[in-house]
Amino acid sequence: MDLFGYVDNVLNFFRLPIWRYLIYGAIFILIVIWLAFVYWTFRDAKLRNTSLVAAVFWALVVLVFNFLGLIIYLILRPPEYIEDVLERDLEIKRMQLLLDSDLSSCPSCGNEVKHDFMICPYCRKKLKNTCISCKKPLEFNWKVCPYCKTAQ
């Protein structure tokens, strides 16, 4: 068998219909992946931005520029979801209210108690000492009462 016969056999092998169907299948899978990236970009941009226009813009960027558009979106997208930002703001407001209020938590059971409580009403843990002179609440590590200057 000569070289030309061998090359002709190889070319005939690649002319079989199965290769055409495999190429069509690979193109179909790439198109499906591309459209899935467009949909994912739209959904992700909608979760990260407040406007629908921005989500449509980024989906069109990925639709037009393919994978390069997806890379550009991944670089430029906002770092947080809107829900995470709102949740963090609510948590900050809650913590600010707790700091501004006269509530603290019991070191034993964790329930909220007022700063001037002497004992936890839930678990009966002693929270503060009383001054021997003026009977005002004192922290455990205080050596002198700041109200009446009495040594403890």
C-alpha positions as CSV (number, residue, x, y, z in Angstrom):
1,M,0.0,0.0,0.0
2,D,1.4,3.3,-0.9
3,L,1.2,6.6,1.0
4,F,-1.5,8.1,-1.2
5,G,-3.7,5.1,-0.6
6,Y,-3.2,5.5,3.2
7,V,-4.1,9.2,3.0
8,D,-7.1,8.5,0.9
9,N,-8.3,5.9,3.5
10,V,-7.9,8.4,6.3
11,L,-9.8,11.1,4.4
12,N,-12.6,8.6,3.6
13,F,-12.8,7.8,7.4
14,F,-13.3,11.5,8.2
15,R,-15.9,11.8,5.5
16,L,-18.3,9.5,7.4
17,P,-21.5,11.1,8.5
18,I,-20.8,10.4,12.2
19,W,-18.1,13.1,12.2
20,R,-20.5,15.6,10.8
21,Y,-23.0,14.8,13.6
22,L,-20.3,15.0,16.2
23,I,-19.3,18.5,15.0
24,Y,-23.0,19.6,14.9
25,G,-23.3,18.2,18.5
26,A,-20.2,20.0,19.7
27,I,-21.5,23.3,18.1
28,F,-24.9,22.7,19.7
29,I,-23.3,22.2,23.2
30,L,-21.2,25.3,22.8
31,I,-24.3,27.3,21.9
32,V,-26.2,26.0,24.9
33,I,-23.3,26.8,27.2
34,W,-23.1,30.3,25.7
35,L,-26.8,30.9,26.2
36,A,-26.6,29.5,29.7
37,F,-23.8,32.1,30.4
38,V,-26.1,34.8,29.1
39,Y,-29.0,33.7,31.3
40,W,-26.7,33.4,34.4
41,T,-25.2,36.8,33.8
42,F,-28.7,38.3,33.6
43,R,-29.8,36.6,36.8
44,D,-26.6,37.5,38.7
45,A,-26.7,41.1,37.5
46,K,-30.3,41.4,38.6
47,L,-29.4,40.1,42.0
48,R,-26.5,42.5,42.4
49,N,-28.0,45.6,40.9
50,T,-31.3,47.4,41.6
51,S,-32.1,48.2,38.0
52,L,-33.3,45.8,35.3
53,V,-31.6,47.9,32.7
54,A,-28.2,47.1,34.1
55,A,-29.0,43.3,34.1
56,V,-30.2,43.5,30.4
57,F,-27.0,45.5,29.5
58,W,-24.7,42.9,31.0
59,A,-26.7,40.0,29.4
60,L,-26.3,41.8,26.0
61,V,-22.6,42.3,26.6
62,V,-22.2,38.5,27.1
63,L,-24.5,37.7,24.2
64,V,-22.5,39.9,21.8
65,F,-18.9,39.4,23.1
66,N,-19.3,35.7,24.2
67,F,-16.9,34.6,26.7
68,L,-14.9,37.8,26.6
69,G,-18.0,39.6,27.7
70,L,-18.5,37.2,30.6
71,I,-14.9,37.8,31.8
72,I,-15.5,41.6,31.6
73,Y,-18.7,41.2,33.6
74,L,-17.0,39.0,36.2
75,I,-14.3,41.7,36.6
76,L,-16.6,44.7,36.8
77,R,-19.6,43.3,38.7
78,P,-20.6,44.6,42.1
79,P,-19.0,42.5,44.9
80,E,-22.1,41.9,46.9
81,Y,-25.7,40.9,46.4
82,I,-28.4,43.5,47.2
83,E,-29.9,41.2,49.9
84,D,-26.5,40.9,51.6
85,V,-26.1,44.7,51.7
86,L,-29.6,45.2,53.1
87,E,-29.0,42.4,55.7
88,R,-25.7,43.9,56.8
89,D,-27.4,47.4,57.1
90,L,-30.2,45.9,59.3
91,E,-27.6,44.1,61.5
92,I,-25.7,47.4,61.9
93,K,-28.9,49.2,62.9
94,R,-29.8,46.5,65.3
95,M,-26.3,46.6,66.9
96,Q,-26.5,50.4,67.1
97,L,-29.9,50.1,68.9
98,L,-28.5,47.6,71.3
99,L,-25.5,49.9,72.0
100,D,-27.7,52.9,72.5
101,S,-30.1,51.1,74.7
102,D,-29.4,50.2,78.3
103,L,-29.4,46.5,77.6
104,S,-26.6,44.0,77.8
105,S,-26.4,40.3,77.9
106,C,-26.0,38.0,80.8
107,P,-22.6,36.3,80.7
108,S,-24.1,33.0,82.0
109,C,-27.3,32.5,80.0
110,G,-27.0,35.2,77.2
111,N,-30.4,36.7,77.8
112,E,-30.7,40.5,77.6
113,V,-30.6,42.3,81.0
114,K,-30.4,46.0,81.9
115,H,-27.1,47.5,82.8
116,D,-28.2,48.3,86.4
117,F,-29.5,44.8,87.2
118,M,-27.7,43.3,90.1
119,I,-28.7,39.7,89.3
120,C,-29.9,38.0,86.1
121,P,-33.7,37.5,86.4
122,Y,-33.5,34.4,84.2
123,C,-30.6,32.3,85.6
124,R,-30.0,34.2,89.0
125,K,-26.3,34.8,88.2
126,K,-24.8,37.7,90.2
127,L,-24.0,40.5,87.7
128,K,-22.7,43.3,89.9
129,N,-21.6,44.0,93.4
130,T,-23.3,46.6,95.6
131,C,-21.4,49.5,97.2
132,I,-21.1,48.9,101.0
133,S,-22.0,52.6,101.6
134,C,-24.4,53.9,99.0
135,K,-25.7,50.5,97.7
136,K,-25.3,51.5,94.0
137,P,-24.3,48.8,91.5
138,L,-20.6,48.3,90.9
139,E,-18.6,46.2,88.5
140,F,-16.8,43.3,90.0
141,N,-13.2,44.6,89.4
142,W,-13.8,48.1,90.8
143,K,-11.8,48.8,94.0
144,V,-13.6,52.2,94.8
145,C,-17.2,53.3,94.4
146,P,-17.2,56.1,91.8
147,Y,-20.4,57.5,93.4
148,C,-19.4,57.9,97.0
149,K,-15.6,57.3,96.9
150,T,-15.8,54.5,99.4
151,A,-13.1,51.8,99.1
152,Q,-14.6,48.3,98.5
